[in-house]
Amino acid sequence: MNDLFQDQLQALRSRSLHRRLREIGSAQGAQVATVGRTLTNFSSNDYLGLANSSLLRDAATAAIAEFGIGAGASRLISGTQSPHVRLESALAKWKGTSAALCFASGYAAAVGTIPAIVQKNDVILLDKLCHASLIDGARLSGATLRVFPHNHLGKLESHLQWARREYPDARVLIVTESVFSMDGDCPPLEELIVLKKRFGALLLLDEAHAIGVVGPNGRGLAAELRVGHDIEIQMGTLSKALGVSGGYVCGSRSLIEWLVNRARSFIFTTAPPPALAAAALAAVTFLSSEEGEKRRQLLWNRIKILREALPPCPGLIPTKSDQGGGSAIHPWIVGDEQTAVEMSRALLTENFLVPAIRYPTVGKGSARLRVTVSAAHDDVQIRSLCDAMARLAT
Ligand SMILES: Cc1ncc(COP(=O)(O)O)c(C=O)c1O
């Protein structure tokens, strides 16, 4: 019998869009072990180096001793164990909201929350560079979806006018991110909030790559700009700077109660292992502390070193937001998919792990290398990568 998928796989290969899994035989960190070699890792979202920290390991180990491994059932059936409850109150306190709800992943948070908030006769206005989880959540909701060009407030305003004219009674939800995952830049959030208020829209802000990185104690862009009270749905993930896994939504008590009753990716899945919630709680507690803030400052010191040492190449943009901020994500946009793959391979031969990001993660023809820096990197590792990138550029 013919293998049904061989032709489709071949078509991906011929367009340099085929992907393979790479086995990593170690914990996450500034260095990782692959089969037979050690790579310096500039591919991870473990921005604070917490994923393999004793802080999180100890919290998880203690929780395993007390609560075991599996949660047994969904949260509504039998799985709301104390670590989940403690984590949610800590998240709400940290983000300055009345309540919080955790999901098994950031992806699950998006695809559960958006359809719970808007339905068929509503409207979603989504930034063009939003993450796949937000796009999937928007599609799943059945609401009318309009995409506005990346960070383009003029287009967003005309979409809002259109929505209010065509759907006067609809709920209108604007969806954007604090730090865009493949570009590393930020939205003009304050201006966007002015618009959203003018048109009576709701705002969902995904802080996935800002949490732990941006704002006082890593509380995100909303906290940095002191606009949290103007954002109805503050979403994020525990899987990046917090070093664990899981997603969350912070907001009003009624929003959270509604999600408990309506978010299908929350209701119809087994609760995450309680040990993960305990580890995430340790990460949030750490970030709220002076020591955590020092770690975040260390990350910014590393980001500064990288920015200053990056070679001056077209497409290699040290990302900065309108507010002058930026992030730990630095894309080198080369366009062609094959070129990006070859550049990633060339860096691999020098023992640097830097992923080639291609369609459908980014648009066709905007393939890139995505360099992420962490507080766990040292000066020498960062400068060596920049030297290798400079060699690649010549
Ligand atoms: C902006 C954004 N939102 C959501 C997610 C999904 O988060 P998770 O990896 O926890 O499912 C990601 C992760 O890749 C992301 O980049």
The ligand as a MOL file (V3000), in Angstrom:
LIG
                    3D

  0  0  0     0  0            999 V3000
M  V30 BEGIN CTAB
M  V30 COUNTS 16 16 0 0 0
M  V30 BEGIN ATOM
M  V30 1 C 2.4060 34.3640 22.1120 0
M  V30 2 C 2.1850 32.9650 22.5460 0
M  V30 3 N 1.0130 32.6450 23.1050 0
M  V30 4 C 0.7630 31.3900 23.5180 0
M  V30 5 C 1.7030 30.3980 23.3830 0
M  V30 6 C 1.3800 29.0020 23.8200 0
M  V30 7 O 1.9360 28.7650 25.0630 0
M  V30 8 P 2.2780 27.2680 25.5370 0
M  V30 9 O 3.6090 26.9410 24.9380 0
M  V30 10 O 2.3220 27.3640 27.0130 0
M  V30 11 O 1.2070 26.3970 25.0210 0
M  V30 12 C 2.9300 30.6930 22.8450 0
M  V30 13 C 3.9680 29.6140 22.7800 0
M  V30 14 O 4.5960 29.2790 21.9070 0
M  V30 15 C 3.1800 32.0000 22.3860 0
M  V30 16 O 4.3410 32.3070 21.8130 0
M  V30 END ATOM
M  V30 BEGIN BOND
M  V30 1 1 1 2
M  V30 2 1 2 3
M  V30 3 2 2 15
M  V30 4 2 3 4
M  V30 5 1 4 5
M  V30 6 1 5 6
M  V30 7 2 5 12
M  V30 8 1 6 7
M  V30 9 1 7 8
M  V30 10 2 8 9
M  V30 11 1 8 10
M  V30 12 1 8 11
M  V30 13 1 12 13
M  V30 14 1 12 15
M  V30 15 2 13 14
M  V30 16 1 15 16
M  V30 END BOND
M  V30 END CTAB
M  END
